[in-house]
Amino acid sequence: MTSALVTSTPVLKEARRLVVKVGSSLVTNEGRGLDETAIGEWCRQLASLVREGREVVMVSSGAIAEGMKRLGWRTRPHEVHELQAAAAVGQMGLAQIYETKLRENGLGSAQVLLTHADLADRERYLNARSTLVTLLALGVVPVINENDTVVNDEIKFGDNDTLGALVANLVEADALVILTDQKGLYTADPRKDPEARFVHEAAAGDPALEAMAGGAGSSIGRGGMITKILAAKRAAGSGASTVIAWGREPDALLRLTRGEAIGTLLVAQTAKHQARKRWMADHLQLRGSVSVDAGAAAKVRGEGKSLLPIGMTAVDGEFSRGEVIAVRDEQGVELARGLANYSSAEARLLCRKPSAEFERLLGYVAEPEMVHRDNMVLMPAG
């Protein structure tokens, strides 16, 4: 860990896909209502990043805080049904202001509400990922919030820092940027300890970081620095580094992506693709497999292509959409592992069939591939 001055970093400069998370106190100006100016500034920067060819997902807190303001509540309620009511009211304004500000900057927007259950369920996880990746390919900025109108104590994320990290994992982001009302991470609470030193850079997941962090620091939001450190640790699991920075720093997002050191950088210790591939390669509970002909095997093994159903000759085992399956050649040798876009029952219907026939056979089309190359890892030969 280092607290010495760092003048530049390539982590954000090289990032092509980013998740940006902004907290309630920033979005709602400490609970006084949605901060139109601040949101407009972030949207302007997002538009600039998209024009540079980057893909950006916004994870925004603020629905409950905005709902509290509209309902005239001065303190955050404890009853779940009241929180859900506040979220339902506040989501209207939150979605509207992001849509307006992004449109003013030439961008389309989409509202996506998620719960922990959406990302814990394999099929819903894959559906959410497909939707977000499609939106990014269309040049649309997804604005994500927890679906507070339906969550309860068992399924809620509890804070949008965690949601930001889960979304970073979901879309395989290169980096997570957490914009907060603090400059970054200190070795102690600078409001209480004059000896506190600013941490410019550290390894994500370093146990010493959690010892430094205090509890929640705002009556408006639920997060504190500890949730941000844990979010960085979670994001690092899929290879995404995290920056914690002051949300009102002028042009913070643009300066970060130009390589300027702003805030605290928590570096992932495993590269993005390595982390994902290691997870799939080490997946022990394979529920089934598909066998492929020589042509499909050559494309998968030799060219790194996605697996199309037209190249499949047989399906073994019983599995659901989103589960990890093996891809085997005609001799039964395992070529690859990956996430199935179709269940075993559907896959049996699609064997040797072109994508043009999927809708006739199934009544719908999920994906043209059985296993997309982004969700596949090649197994060692021999």
C-alpha positions as CSV (number, residue, x, y, z in Angstrom):
1,M,0.0,0.0,0.0
2,T,1.2,3.5,-0.8
3,S,0.1,6.9,0.3
4,A,2.8,8.7,-1.7
5,L,1.8,11.1,-4.4
6,V,0.9,9.4,-7.7
7,T,0.7,11.6,-10.7
8,S,-0.8,9.3,-13.3
9,T,-2.2,5.8,-13.8
10,P,-2.9,3.8,-17.0
11,V,-5.7,1.7,-15.4
12,L,-8.6,4.1,-16.4
13,K,-6.8,5.4,-19.5
14,E,-6.9,1.9,-21.0
15,A,-10.4,1.0,-19.8
16,R,-12.9,0.5,-22.6
17,R,-15.9,-0.5,-20.5
18,L,-16.6,1.4,-17.3
19,V,-19.2,1.2,-14.5
20,V,-19.7,4.6,-12.8
21,K,-21.5,4.6,-9.4
22,V,-22.7,7.8,-7.8
23,G,-24.0,8.0,-4.2
24,S,-27.2,9.4,-2.8
25,S,-25.6,12.4,-1.1
26,L,-24.2,13.6,-4.4
27,V,-27.2,12.8,-6.5
28,T,-29.6,14.5,-4.1
29,N,-27.3,17.3,-2.8
30,E,-27.4,15.9,0.7
31,G,-31.1,15.1,0.5
32,R,-32.2,18.5,-0.7
33,G,-33.5,17.1,-4.0
34,L,-32.0,15.8,-7.3
35,D,-29.0,18.0,-8.1
36,E,-29.7,18.8,-11.8
37,T,-26.4,20.6,-12.3
38,A,-24.3,17.8,-10.9
39,I,-26.2,15.1,-12.8
40,G,-25.9,17.2,-16.0
41,E,-22.1,17.4,-15.5
42,W,-21.7,13.6,-15.1
43,C,-23.9,13.1,-18.2
44,R,-21.8,15.5,-20.2
45,Q,-18.7,13.6,-19.2
46,L,-20.4,10.2,-20.0
47,A,-21.2,11.5,-23.5
48,S,-17.6,12.5,-24.1
49,L,-16.5,9.1,-23.1
50,V,-19.0,7.4,-25.4
51,R,-17.8,9.6,-28.3
52,E,-14.3,8.3,-27.6
53,G,-15.5,4.8,-28.2
54,R,-15.9,3.7,-24.5
55,E,-18.9,2.0,-23.1
56,V,-20.3,3.3,-19.8
57,V,-22.9,2.0,-17.4
58,M,-24.2,4.4,-14.7
59,V,-25.2,3.0,-11.3
60,S,-27.1,5.7,-9.5
61,S,-28.4,5.9,-6.0
62,G,-31.0,8.5,-5.1
63,A,-34.4,7.0,-5.6
64,I,-35.3,6.7,-1.9
65,A,-33.7,10.0,-1.1
66,E,-35.6,11.8,-3.8
67,G,-38.8,10.0,-2.8
68,M,-38.3,11.2,0.8
69,K,-37.9,14.7,-0.4
70,R,-41.1,14.6,-2.6
71,L,-43.0,13.0,0.3
72,G,-41.8,15.6,2.8
73,W,-40.0,13.0,5.0
74,R,-36.9,14.4,6.8
75,T,-35.5,11.2,8.2
76,R,-35.1,7.8,6.4
77,P,-37.9,5.4,7.4
78,H,-37.1,2.0,8.9
79,E,-40.2,0.1,7.6
80,V,-39.6,-1.7,4.4
81,H,-42.9,-0.8,2.9
82,E,-42.2,2.9,3.5
83,L,-38.8,2.6,1.9
84,Q,-40.4,0.8,-1.1
85,A,-43.0,3.6,-1.4
86,A,-40.3,6.3,-1.3
87,A,-38.4,4.4,-4.0
88,A,-41.4,4.2,-6.2
89,V,-42.0,7.9,-5.9
90,G,-38.3,8.8,-6.3
91,Q,-37.6,6.6,-9.3
92,M,-39.9,8.7,-11.5
93,G,-37.8,11.8,-11.0
94,L,-34.5,9.9,-11.1
95,A,-35.2,8.3,-14.4
96,Q,-36.6,11.5,-15.9
97,I,-33.6,13.7,-15.0
98,Y,-31.0,11.1,-16.4
99,E,-33.1,10.7,-19.6
100,T,-33.2,14.5,-20.0
101,K,-29.6,15.2,-19.3
102,L,-28.3,12.3,-21.4
103,R,-30.5,13.3,-24.3
104,E,-29.3,16.9,-24.1
105,N,-25.8,15.4,-24.7
106,G,-26.9,13.3,-27.6
107,L,-27.2,10.0,-25.8
108,G,-30.0,7.5,-25.4
109,S,-30.7,6.1,-21.9
110,A,-32.3,3.1,-20.4
111,Q,-33.5,2.4,-16.9
112,V,-32.6,-1.0,-15.5
113,L,-33.8,-2.1,-12.0
114,L,-32.1,-5.1,-10.4
115,T,-32.3,-7.1,-7.2
116,H,-29.8,-9.5,-5.7
117,A,-32.1,-12.4,-6.8
118,D,-31.7,-11.3,-10.5
119,L,-28.0,-11.8,-10.3
120,A,-28.1,-15.0,-8.1
121,D,-30.4,-16.8,-10.6
122,R,-28.3,-18.1,-13.5
123,E,-30.9,-17.5,-16.2
124,R,-31.8,-14.0,-15.0
125,Y,-28.1,-13.2,-14.7
126,L,-27.6,-14.1,-18.3
127,N,-30.7,-12.3,-19.4
128,A,-29.5,-9.1,-17.5
129,R,-26.1,-9.4,-19.0
130,S,-27.4,-9.8,-22.6
131,T,-29.7,-6.8,-22.2
132,L,-26.9,-4.6,-20.8
133,V,-24.4,-5.6,-23.4
134,T,-26.9,-5.0,-26.2
135,L,-27.7,-1.5,-24.8
136,L,-24.0,-0.7,-24.8
137,A,-23.5,-1.9,-28.4
138,L,-26.4,0.4,-29.3
139,G,-24.6,3.4,-27.8
140,V,-27.3,3.6,-25.0
141,V,-26.2,4.4,-21.4
142,P,-28.0,2.0,-19.0
143,V,-28.9,3.8,-15.7
144,I,-29.1,1.1,-13.0
145,N,-30.5,1.2,-9.5
146,E,-31.6,-1.4,-7.0
147,N,-35.3,-2.3,-7.5
148,D,-36.2,-0.9,-4.1
149,T,-39.9,-1.1,-4.8
150,V,-39.9,-4.9,-4.5
151,V,-36.9,-5.8,-2.4
152,N,-37.0,-7.1,1.2
153,D,-34.3,-7.9,3.7
154,E,-33.5,-11.2,2.1
155,I,-32.9,-10.0,-1.5
156,K,-31.7,-6.4,-1.2
157,F,-28.1,-5.4,-2.0
158,G,-28.1,-3.1,1.0
159,D,-26.0,-0.4,-0.7
160,N,-25.4,0.6,-4.3
161,D,-21.6,0.2,-3.9
162,T,-22.2,-3.5,-3.8
163,L,-24.6,-3.2,-6.7
164,G,-21.9,-1.3,-8.7
165,A,-19.4,-4.1,-8.1
166,L,-21.9,-6.8,-9.1
167,V,-22.7,-4.8,-12.3
168,A,-19.0,-4.5,-13.0
169,N,-18.7,-8.3,-12.8
170,L,-21.9,-8.8,-14.8
171,V,-20.7,-6.7,-17.8
172,E,-17.0,-7.6,-17.4
173,A,-16.1,-4.0,-16.9
174,D,-12.5,-2.9,-17.0
175,A,-12.9,-0.5,-14.1
176,L,-15.4,0.6,-11.5
177,V,-15.5,4.3,-10.6
178,I,-17.2,5.1,-7.3
179,L,-18.0,8.8,-7.0
180,T,-18.6,9.9,-3.4
181,D,-18.6,12.9,-1.2
182,Q,-15.0,12.1,0.0
183,K,-11.7,12.7,-1.8
184,G,-10.9,9.0,-1.4
185,L,-9.6,6.7,1.3
186,Y,-7.6,7.8,4.3
187,T,-5.6,5.7,6.8
188,A,-8.1,7.0,9.4
189,D,-11.1,9.3,9.6
190,P,-9.6,12.7,8.7
191,R,-12.4,14.4,10.6
192,K,-11.3,12.8,13.8
193,D,-7.6,12.1,13.3
194,P,-5.3,14.9,12.2
195,E,-2.6,12.3,11.4
196,A,-4.7,10.6,8.8
197,R,-2.9,10.2,5.5
198,F,-4.5,9.9,2.1
199,V,-4.1,6.6,0.3
200,H,-3.4,7.2,-3.4
201,E,-3.1,3.5,-4.4
202,A,-3.4,0.1,-2.9
203,A,-4.2,-3.5,-3.8
204,A,-7.9,-4.2,-3.9
205,G,-8.7,-6.8,-1.2
206,D,-5.8,-5.8,1.0
207,P,-7.2,-6.7,4.6
208,A,-5.5,-3.5,5.9
209,L,-8.0,-1.4,3.9
210,E,-11.0,-2.8,5.8
211,A,-9.3,-1.9,9.1
212,M,-9.0,1.7,8.0
213,A,-12.6,2.2,7.0
214,G,-15.3,3.5,9.3
215,G,-19.0,3.0,9.3
216,A,-21.7,4.7,7.3
217,G,-21.1,8.4,7.0
218,S,-24.4,9.8,5.8
219,S,-27.9,9.9,7.1
220,I,-29.2,10.0,3.5
221,G,-27.5,7.0,2.0
222,R,-26.6,3.6,3.5
223,G,-23.0,3.3,2.4
224,G,-19.7,4.3,4.0
225,M,-16.1,3.8,3.0
226,I,-16.2,0.2,4.2
227,T,-18.9,-0.6,1.6
228,K,-16.7,0.9,-1.1
229,I,-13.6,-1.1,0.0
230,L,-15.7,-4.3,0.0
231,A,-17.1,-3.4,-3.4
232,A,-13.6,-2.9,-4.8
233,K,-12.7,-6.3,-3.4
234,R,-15.7,-7.8,-5.1
235,A,-15.1,-6.1,-8.4
236,A,-11.4,-7.2,-8.4
237,G,-12.7,-10.8,-8.4
238,S,-13.5,-10.4,-12.1
239,G,-10.4,-8.3,-12.8
240,A,-11.9,-4.8,-12.5
241,S,-9.9,-2.1,-10.7
242,T,-11.7,0.5,-8.7
243,V,-11.3,4.3,-8.2
244,I,-12.9,6.0,-5.3
245,A,-13.1,9.8,-6.0
246,W,-14.9,13.0,-5.1
247,G,-17.9,13.3,-7.3
248,R,-17.6,17.1,-7.5
249,E,-14.0,17.1,-8.7
250,P,-14.2,19.0,-12.0
251,D,-14.2,16.6,-15.0
252,A,-13.2,13.7,-12.8
253,L,-14.3,11.0,-15.2
254,L,-12.5,12.6,-18.2
255,R,-9.3,13.3,-16.3
256,L,-9.3,9.7,-14.9
257,T,-9.6,8.2,-18.4
258,R,-6.8,10.5,-19.6
259,G,-4.5,8.8,-17.0
260,E,-4.6,11.5,-14.3
261,A,-4.5,10.2,-10.7
262,I,-7.6,11.3,-8.9
263,G,-8.9,9.8,-5.7
264,T,-7.8,6.3,-4.4
265,L,-7.0,3.6,-6.9
266,L,-7.6,0.0,-5.7
267,V,-5.9,-2.2,-8.2
268,A,-7.2,-5.7,-9.1
269,Q,-4.5,-8.3,-8.8
270,T,-5.9,-10.5,-11.6
271,A,-6.5,-9.5,-15.2
272,K,-10.1,-9.4,-16.3
273,H,-10.0,-12.2,-18.8
274,Q,-7.8,-14.4,-16.6
275,A,-10.2,-14.1,-13.7
276,R,-13.2,-15.0,-15.7
277,K,-11.5,-17.9,-17.5
278,R,-10.1,-19.2,-14.3
279,W,-13.6,-19.3,-12.8
280,M,-15.0,-21.3,-15.7
281,A,-12.0,-23.6,-16.0
282,D,-12.2,-24.4,-12.3
283,H,-16.0,-25.0,-12.4
284,L,-16.3,-28.5,-11.0
285,Q,-20.1,-29.0,-11.2
286,L,-20.7,-29.3,-14.9
287,R,-24.3,-30.2,-15.5
288,G,-23.8,-31.4,-19.0
289,S,-22.0,-31.2,-22.3
290,V,-22.6,-30.8,-26.0
291,S,-20.7,-32.7,-28.7
292,V,-19.7,-30.9,-31.9
293,D,-18.5,-31.9,-35.4
294,A,-15.0,-31.4,-36.8
295,G,-15.8,-28.1,-38.4
296,A,-17.3,-26.6,-35.2
297,A,-14.4,-28.0,-33.2
298,A,-11.9,-26.3,-35.5
299,K,-13.7,-22.9,-35.2
300,V,-13.9,-23.2,-31.4
301,R,-10.4,-24.5,-30.8
302,G,-8.4,-23.1,-33.7
303,E,-10.2,-19.7,-34.3
304,G,-11.7,-18.9,-30.9
305,K,-15.2,-18.6,-32.4
306,S,-18.5,-18.9,-30.6
307,L,-20.3,-22.3,-30.7
308,L,-23.3,-22.3,-33.0
309,P,-26.0,-25.0,-32.7
310,I,-25.6,-25.9,-36.3
311,G,-22.3,-27.5,-35.4
312,M,-23.7,-29.5,-32.5
313,T,-24.2,-33.3,-32.9
314,A,-25.4,-34.4,-29.4
315,V,-26.4,-33.1,-26.0
316,D,-25.6,-34.9,-22.7
317,G,-26.9,-34.3,-19.3
318,E,-29.6,-31.9,-18.0
319,F,-28.8,-28.2,-17.6
320,S,-30.5,-24.8,-17.6
321,R,-29.7,-21.6,-19.5
322,G,-26.7,-19.9,-17.8
323,E,-25.1,-23.0,-16.4
324,V,-21.5,-24.0,-17.2
325,I,-21.3,-26.9,-19.7
326,A,-18.5,-28.7,-21.5
327,V,-17.9,-28.6,-25.3
328,R,-16.5,-31.9,-26.6
329,D,-15.2,-33.0,-30.0
330,E,-16.3,-36.2,-31.8
331,Q,-13.8,-38.2,-29.8
332,G,-15.2,-36.9,-26.5
333,V,-12.2,-34.7,-25.8
334,E,-13.2,-31.5,-23.8
335,L,-12.4,-28.5,-26.0
336,A,-13.9,-25.7,-23.9
337,R,-16.3,-24.8,-21.1
338,G,-18.8,-22.0,-21.2
339,L,-22.2,-20.6,-20.2
340,A,-25.1,-22.2,-22.1
341,N,-27.5,-19.8,-23.8
342,Y,-30.1,-22.6,-24.0
343,S,-31.3,-25.4,-21.7
344,S,-30.4,-29.0,-22.5
345,A,-34.0,-29.6,-23.8
346,E,-33.8,-26.6,-26.1
347,A,-30.3,-27.5,-27.2
348,R,-31.5,-31.0,-28.4
349,L,-34.0,-29.3,-30.6
350,L,-31.4,-26.9,-32.0
351,C,-28.7,-29.5,-32.9
352,R,-27.7,-29.1,-36.6
353,K,-30.2,-26.2,-37.0
354,P,-29.4,-22.7,-38.4
355,S,-30.4,-19.7,-36.3
356,A,-33.1,-18.9,-38.8
357,E,-35.1,-21.9,-37.5
358,F,-34.8,-21.1,-33.8
359,E,-38.0,-19.2,-33.5
360,R,-40.0,-21.9,-35.4
361,L,-38.6,-24.6,-33.1
362,L,-38.6,-22.7,-29.7
363,G,-41.1,-19.9,-30.2
364,Y,-38.3,-17.3,-29.5
365,V,-34.6,-16.5,-30.1
366,A,-32.4,-15.9,-27.0
367,E,-29.0,-15.8,-28.8
368,P,-27.7,-17.1,-32.1
369,E,-25.0,-19.0,-30.3
370,M,-25.1,-21.9,-28.0
371,V,-22.1,-20.6,-26.1
372,H,-20.7,-17.1,-26.9
373,R,-16.9,-16.8,-27.2
374,D,-17.0,-14.1,-24.4
375,N,-18.5,-16.7,-22.1
376,M,-16.1,-19.5,-23.1
377,V,-12.7,-20.7,-22.0
378,L,-10.6,-23.2,-24.0
379,M,-9.3,-26.1,-22.1
380,P,-5.6,-27.2,-22.3
381,A,-4.9,-29.6,-25.2
382,G,-3.9,-33.1,-24.4
